[in-house]
């Protein structure tokens, strides 16, 4: 980011954590998550960020290196198994939300079956009117969850 800013004569003023930015998308589009405990997972090509949100506030976060998508379920299982050590419980989770770059219907189904949790890919544009010329975009329609960090960062500025 620093190199990009210097190369383009930008002055870097704000640095955001991608998963916290995703939470902005979550809070705007799913206001019911302000009550109760929720799992939030952010997947990128290099890392998995695992977060428990309780009554709208992050109470647990862990970031793990991700070598390939096949590791995802195992890492989430490990983190879920660690929750009792910090006073949290998988059984108390109301829902689980997922953001990321390589979420496909098959990947999501396999993950849900292995974890025993329903995972909801977050659409950061759910409450926003999309211009008709973009509404039909395959990228926006099928990969909306990849835009959550960027959209969430914008929501902070609004």
C-alpha positions as CSV (number, residue, x, y, z in Angstrom):
1,X,0.0,0.0,0.0
2,X,2.8,2.4,0.9
3,X,4.5,1.8,-2.5
4,X,1.2,2.3,-4.3
5,X,0.7,5.6,-2.5
6,X,4.2,6.8,-3.2
7,X,4.1,5.8,-6.8
8,X,0.9,7.7,-7.4
9,X,1.8,10.8,-5.2
10,X,-0.9,9.9,-2.7
11,X,-0.6,10.7,1.0
12,X,-1.6,7.7,3.0
13,X,-3.9,8.9,5.8
14,X,-5.9,6.0,6.9
15,X,-5.1,2.3,7.1
16,X,-8.0,-0.1,7.7
17,X,-8.0,-3.8,8.7
18,X,-9.9,-5.7,6.0
19,X,-12.0,-7.8,8.3
20,X,-13.1,-4.8,10.4
21,X,-14.0,-3.1,7.1
22,X,-16.1,-6.2,6.2
23,X,-17.9,-5.8,9.6
24,X,-19.2,-2.4,8.4
25,X,-20.8,-4.2,5.4
26,X,-22.2,-6.7,7.8
27,X,-23.7,-4.2,10.2
28,X,-25.2,-2.1,7.5
29,X,-26.8,-5.0,5.6
30,X,-27.6,-7.3,8.5
31,X,-28.6,-5.1,11.4
32,X,-30.0,-8.1,13.4
33,X,-26.4,-9.1,14.1
34,X,-26.2,-6.3,16.7
35,X,-27.8,-8.8,19.1
36,X,-26.3,-12.2,19.9
37,X,-23.1,-14.0,18.9
38,X,-21.9,-14.4,15.3
39,X,-19.0,-15.9,13.4
40,X,-17.4,-13.8,10.7
41,X,-14.8,-15.3,8.4
42,X,-12.7,-13.4,5.8
43,X,-10.8,-15.5,3.2
44,X,-8.1,-14.1,1.0
45,X,-5.6,-15.9,-1.1
46,X,-3.0,-15.7,1.7
47,X,-5.0,-15.6,5.0
48,X,-8.1,-16.6,6.9
49,X,-9.4,-14.1,9.5
50,X,-11.7,-15.7,12.1
51,X,-13.8,-13.4,14.2
52,X,-16.6,-13.7,16.8
53,X,-18.9,-10.7,17.1
54,X,-21.1,-10.4,20.2
55,X,-23.8,-7.8,20.3
56,X,-22.2,-5.9,17.4
57,X,-18.7,-5.8,18.9
58,X,-15.7,-7.9,18.0
59,X,-14.8,-10.1,21.1
60,X,-12.4,-12.5,19.5
61,X,-10.2,-12.4,16.4
62,X,-7.6,-14.6,15.0
63,X,-5.7,-14.4,11.7
64,X,-4.1,-17.5,10.2
65,X,-1.9,-18.0,7.1
66,X,-3.7,-19.8,4.4
67,X,-1.7,-21.8,1.9
68,X,-4.7,-23.0,-0.1
69,X,-8.5,-23.1,0.0
70,X,-8.5,-26.7,1.1
71,X,-7.1,-25.7,4.5
72,X,-10.1,-23.5,5.3
73,X,-12.4,-26.0,7.0
74,X,-9.7,-27.4,9.2
75,X,-8.5,-24.0,10.3
76,X,-12.1,-22.9,11.1
77,X,-12.7,-26.2,13.0
78,X,-9.5,-25.6,15.1
79,X,-10.6,-22.0,15.9
80,X,-14.1,-23.2,16.9
81,X,-12.6,-25.8,19.2
82,X,-10.6,-23.1,20.9
83,X,-13.6,-20.9,21.7
84,X,-14.3,-22.5,25.2
85,X,-10.8,-21.5,26.3
86,X,-11.8,-17.9,25.9
87,X,-15.3,-18.2,27.3
88,X,-17.2,-18.5,24.0
89,X,-19.1,-21.3,22.4
90,X,-19.9,-22.6,18.9
91,X,-23.4,-23.6,20.2
92,X,-24.3,-20.0,21.0
93,X,-23.6,-18.7,17.4
94,X,-26.7,-17.4,15.8
95,X,-25.2,-17.3,12.3
96,X,-21.9,-17.4,10.4
97,X,-21.0,-14.9,7.7
98,X,-18.3,-15.3,5.1
99,X,-16.4,-12.8,2.9
100,X,-13.7,-13.7,0.4
101,X,-12.1,-14.2,-2.9
102,X,-12.7,-17.9,-3.7
103,X,-16.1,-18.6,-2.4
104,X,-18.1,-20.8,-4.8
105,X,-21.4,-22.6,-4.2
106,X,-19.5,-25.9,-4.1
107,X,-16.9,-24.6,-1.7
108,X,-19.6,-23.1,0.5
109,X,-21.6,-26.3,0.6
110,X,-18.5,-28.5,1.4
111,X,-17.5,-26.0,4.2
112,X,-21.0,-26.0,5.7
113,X,-21.2,-29.8,5.7
114,X,-17.9,-30.2,7.4
115,X,-18.4,-27.5,10.0
116,X,-22.1,-28.1,10.7
117,X,-22.8,-24.4,10.3
118,X,-24.8,-22.4,7.8
119,X,-22.6,-19.8,6.2
120,X,-24.0,-16.7,4.6
121,X,-21.9,-14.9,2.0
122,X,-22.2,-11.2,2.7
123,X,-23.5,-9.0,-0.1
124,X,-22.1,-5.5,0.8
125,X,-24.5,-3.9,-1.7
126,X,-27.7,-5.5,-0.3
127,X,-29.1,-2.1,1.0
128,X,-27.7,0.0,-1.8
129,X,-29.4,0.8,-5.1
130,X,-27.1,-0.4,-7.9
131,X,-27.1,1.4,-11.2
132,X,-29.0,-0.6,-13.9
133,X,-25.9,-0.8,-16.0
134,X,-24.1,-2.7,-13.2
135,X,-27.0,-4.7,-11.9
136,X,-26.5,-7.4,-14.6
137,X,-22.8,-7.7,-14.0
138,X,-21.8,-11.3,-13.6
139,X,-18.9,-10.2,-11.3
140,X,-21.2,-8.2,-9.1
141,X,-23.9,-10.9,-9.1
142,X,-21.7,-13.9,-8.4
143,X,-18.7,-12.5,-6.5
144,X,-20.3,-9.7,-4.5
145,X,-18.6,-11.0,-1.3
146,X,-15.1,-10.1,-2.7
147,X,-16.1,-6.4,-2.5
148,X,-16.9,-6.4,1.2
149,X,-13.6,-5.0,2.5
150,X,-13.6,-2.1,0.0
151,X,-17.3,-1.4,0.4
152,X,-16.9,-1.5,4.2
153,X,-14.0,1.0,4.1
154,X,-16.2,3.3,2.1
155,X,-19.1,3.0,4.5
156,X,-16.8,4.2,7.3
157,X,-16.1,7.4,5.3
158,X,-19.8,8.1,4.6
